Amino acid sequence: MCFLITIAANAQDRMVQGNVTDDAGIPLPGATVVVLETNQGTTNDFDGNYSISVAEGQTLAISFVGYTTFEMVVSDNSDFNIALNQDSLEEVVVTALGIKKAEKTLTYANQTVSSQDMTQSRDVNFIRTIRPIYLILT
Protein backbone atom coordinates (compact mmCIF):
# COMPACT_ATOMS: atom_id res chain seq x y z
CA MET A 1 0.00 0.00 0.00
CA CYS A 2 2.87 2.41 0.79
CA PHE A 3 4.35 1.61 -2.58
CA LEU A 4 1.17 2.72 -4.37
CA ILE A 5 1.01 5.99 -2.42
CA THR A 6 4.62 6.76 -3.35
CA ILE A 7 3.88 6.18 -7.04
CA ALA A 8 0.83 8.47 -6.87
CA ALA A 9 2.87 11.24 -5.22
CA ASN A 10 5.63 10.98 -7.82
CA ALA A 11 3.12 10.97 -10.68
CA GLN A 12 2.46 14.67 -9.98
CA ASP A 13 6.08 15.54 -10.67
CA ARG A 14 7.01 16.63 -14.17
CA MET A 15 10.19 17.66 -15.93
CA VAL A 16 10.82 21.41 -15.97
CA GLN A 17 13.53 22.80 -18.22
CA GLY A 18 14.97 26.14 -19.16
CA ASN A 19 18.02 28.31 -19.57
CA VAL A 20 19.90 30.48 -17.06
CA THR A 21 21.60 33.62 -18.39
CA ASP A 22 22.81 36.95 -17.08
CA ASP A 23 20.92 40.17 -17.82
CA ALA A 24 22.87 40.52 -21.12
CA GLY A 25 21.73 37.06 -22.31
CA ILE A 26 25.10 35.31 -21.76
CA PRO A 27 24.71 31.73 -20.41
CA LEU A 28 25.85 31.11 -16.81
CA PRO A 29 27.31 27.57 -16.79
CA GLY A 30 27.24 25.90 -13.39
CA ALA A 31 24.29 27.82 -11.95
CA THR A 32 22.47 25.88 -9.23
CA VAL A 33 18.76 25.03 -9.55
CA VAL A 34 17.17 23.69 -6.32
CA VAL A 35 13.63 22.69 -5.34
CA LEU A 36 13.36 24.35 -1.91
CA GLU A 37 10.75 21.96 -0.49
CA THR A 38 12.79 18.80 -1.24
CA ASN A 39 16.39 20.11 -1.48
CA GLN A 40 16.62 18.23 -4.79
CA GLY A 41 18.86 20.13 -7.15
CA THR A 42 20.93 20.23 -10.29
CA THR A 43 23.39 22.46 -12.11
CA ASN A 44 23.04 23.69 -15.65
CA ASP A 45 25.36 22.82 -18.52
CA PHE A 46 27.86 24.95 -20.46
CA ASP A 47 25.09 26.53 -22.54
CA GLY A 48 23.02 27.42 -19.45
CA ASN A 49 20.42 24.66 -19.94
CA TYR A 50 18.91 22.76 -17.02
CA SER A 51 16.14 20.22 -16.39
CA ILE A 52 14.72 19.08 -13.07
CA SER A 53 11.73 17.05 -11.87
CA VAL A 54 9.36 19.19 -9.80
CA ALA A 55 5.69 19.27 -8.75
CA GLU A 56 3.40 22.19 -9.52
CA GLY A 57 3.34 24.69 -6.64
CA GLN A 58 6.89 23.96 -5.45
CA THR A 59 9.52 26.70 -5.38
CA LEU A 60 12.64 26.70 -7.55
CA ALA A 61 15.67 28.70 -6.41
CA ILE A 62 18.27 29.55 -9.07
CA SER A 63 21.61 30.88 -7.88
CA PHE A 64 25.07 31.68 -9.21
CA VAL A 65 28.08 33.27 -7.49
CA GLY A 66 28.03 37.04 -7.93
CA TYR A 67 24.34 37.12 -8.92
CA THR A 68 21.12 37.64 -6.97
CA THR A 69 19.28 34.38 -6.17
CA PHE A 70 15.99 34.10 -8.06
CA GLU A 71 13.04 32.18 -6.58
CA MET A 72 9.84 31.26 -8.40
CA VAL A 73 6.82 29.06 -7.83
CA VAL A 74 6.34 26.44 -10.54
CA SER A 75 3.08 26.83 -12.48
CA ASP A 76 1.62 24.72 -15.26
CA ASN A 77 4.34 25.95 -17.65
CA SER A 78 7.28 23.58 -18.21
CA ASP A 79 9.82 26.01 -19.75
CA PHE A 80 11.43 28.62 -17.51
CA ASN A 81 14.17 30.82 -18.95
CA ILE A 82 15.76 32.88 -16.19
CA ALA A 83 17.94 36.03 -16.43
CA LEU A 84 19.84 36.65 -13.17
CA ASN A 85 20.84 40.17 -12.08
CA GLN A 86 24.45 40.80 -11.13
CA ASP A 87 25.02 41.39 -7.43
CA SER A 88 27.94 43.17 -5.78
CA LEU A 89 30.27 40.56 -4.30
CA GLU A 90 31.86 41.98 -1.19
CA GLU A 91 33.44 39.04 0.61
CA VAL A 92 33.57 35.27 0.34
CA VAL A 93 34.50 32.95 3.21
CA VAL A 94 35.79 29.58 2.01
CA THR A 95 35.96 26.79 4.60
CA ALA A 96 36.75 23.08 4.57
CA LEU A 97 34.16 20.71 3.10
CA GLY A 98 31.98 23.55 1.82
CA ILE A 99 30.68 24.48 5.28
CA LYS A 100 29.33 28.05 5.28
CA LYS A 101 30.19 30.10 8.36
CA ALA A 102 30.61 33.73 9.27
CA GLU A 103 34.26 34.78 9.38
CA LYS A 104 34.08 35.77 13.06
CA THR A 105 32.81 32.33 14.15
CA LEU A 106 35.73 30.37 12.67
CA THR A 107 37.95 28.77 15.30
CA TYR A 108 40.96 28.42 13.05
CA ALA A 109 43.22 30.72 11.04
CA ASN A 110 41.70 32.44 8.04
CA GLN A 111 42.80 34.93 5.44
CA THR A 112 40.81 37.71 3.83
CA VAL A 113 41.34 38.59 0.17
CA SER A 114 39.72 41.82 -0.98
CA SER A 115 38.77 42.75 -4.51
CA GLN A 116 41.65 45.26 -4.51
CA ASP A 117 44.08 42.40 -3.76
CA MET A 118 42.67 40.47 -6.71
CA THR A 119 43.27 43.31 -9.17
CA GLN A 120 46.68 44.35 -7.86
CA SER A 121 49.56 43.03 -9.94
CA ARG A 122 53.27 42.73 -9.31
CA ASP A 123 56.12 43.78 -11.53
CA VAL A 124 57.08 41.01 -13.95
CA ASN A 125 60.76 42.02 -13.82
CA PHE A 126 62.32 40.30 -10.80
CA ILE A 127 65.36 42.65 -10.73
CA ARG A 128 63.16 45.74 -10.39
CA THR A 129 61.33 44.02 -7.55
CA ILE A 130 64.45 43.34 -5.44
CA ARG A 131 66.34 46.55 -6.38
CA PRO A 132 64.85 48.69 -3.55
CA ILE A 133 65.82 45.98 -1.04
CA TYR A 134 69.38 45.88 -2.45
CA LEU A 135 69.71 49.67 -2.14
CA ILE A 136 68.56 49.62 1.49
CA LEU A 137 71.06 46.89 2.41
CA THR A 138 74.07 48.67 0.88
C-alpha positions in Angstrom: 0.0 0.0 0.0 2.9 2.4 0.8 4.3 1.6 -2.6 1.2 2.7 -4.4 1.0 6.0 -2.4 4.6 6.8 -3.4 3.9 6.2 -7.0 0.8 8.5 -6.9 2.9 11.2 -5.2 5.6 11.0 -7.8 3.1 11.0 -10.7 2.5 14.7 -10.0 6.1 15.5 -10.7 7.0 16.6 -14.2 10.2 17.7 -15.9 10.8 21.4 -16.0 13.5 22.8 -18.2 15.0 26.1 -19.2 18.0 28.3 -19.6 19.9 30.5 -17.1 21.6 33.6 -18.4 22.8 37.0 -17.1 20.9 40.2 -17.8 22.9 40.5 -21.1 21.7 37.1 -22.3 25.1 35.3 -21.8 24.7 31.7 -20.4 25.9 31.1 -16.8 27.3 27.6 -16.8 27.2 25.9 -13.4 24.3 27.8 -11.9 22.5 25.9 -9.2 18.8 25.0 -9.5 17.2 23.7 -6.3 13.6 22.7 -5.3 13.4 24.3 -1.9 10.8 22.0 -0.5 12.8 18.8 -1.2 16.4 20.1 -1.5 16.6 18.2 -4.8 18.9 20.1 -7.1 20.9 20.2 -10.3 23.4 22.5 -12.1 23.0 23.7 -15.6 25.4 22.8 -18.5 27.9 25.0 -20.5 25.1 26.5 -22.5 23.0 27.4 -19.4 20.4 24.7 -19.9 18.9 22.8 -17.0 16.1 20.2 -16.4 14.7 19.1 -13.1 11.7 17.0 -11.9 9.4 19.2 -9.8 5.7 19.3 -8.8 3.4 22.2 -9.5 3.3 24.7 -6.6 6.9 24.0 -5.5 9.5 26.7 -5.4 12.6 26.7 -7.6 15.7 28.7 -6.4 18.3 29.5 -9.1 21.6 30.9 -7.9 25.1 31.7 -9.2 28.1 33.3 -7.5 28.0 37.0 -7.9 24.3 37.1 -8.9 21.1 37.6 -7.0 19.3 34.4 -6.2 16.0 34.1 -8.1 13.0 32.2 -6.6 9.8 31.3 -8.4 6.8 29.1 -7.8 6.3 26.4 -10.5 3.1 26.8 -12.5 1.6 24.7 -15.3 4.3 25.9 -17.7 7.3 23.6 -18.2 9.8 26.0 -19.7 11.4 28.6 -17.5 14.2 30.8 -19.0 15.8 32.9 -16.2 17.9 36.0 -16.4 19.8 36.7 -13.2 20.8 40.2 -12.1 24.4 40.8 -11.1 25.0 41.4 -7.4 27.9 43.2 -5.8 30.3 40.6 -4.3 31.9 42.0 -1.2 33.4 39.0 0.6 33.6 35.3 0.3 34.5 33.0 3.2 35.8 29.6 2.0 36.0 26.8 4.6 36.8 23.1 4.6 34.2 20.7 3.1 32.0 23.6 1.8 30.7 24.5 5.3 29.3 28.1 5.3 30.2 30.1 8.4 30.6 33.7 9.3 34.3 34.8 9.4 34.1 35.8 13.1 32.8 32.3 14.2 35.7 30.4 12.7 37.9 28.8 15.3 41.0 28.4 13.0 43.2 30.7 11.0 41.7 32.4 8.0 42.8 34.9 5.4 40.8 37.7 3.8 41.3 38.6 0.2 39.7 41.8 -1.0 38.8 42.8 -4.5 41.6 45.3 -4.5 44.1 42.4 -3.8 42.7 40.5 -6.7 43.3 43.3 -9.2 46.7 44.4 -7.9 49.6 43.0 -9.9 53.3 42.7 -9.3 56.1 43.8 -11.5 57.1 41.0 -13.9 60.8 42.0 -13.8 62.3 40.3 -10.8 65.4 42.7 -10.7 63.2 45.7 -10.4 61.3 44.0 -7.5 64.5 43.3 -5.4 66.3 46.5 -6.4 64.9 48.7 -3.6 65.8 46.0 -1.0 69.4 45.9 -2.4 69.7 49.7 -2.1 68.6 49.6 1.5 71.1 46.9 2.4 74.1 48.7 0.9 
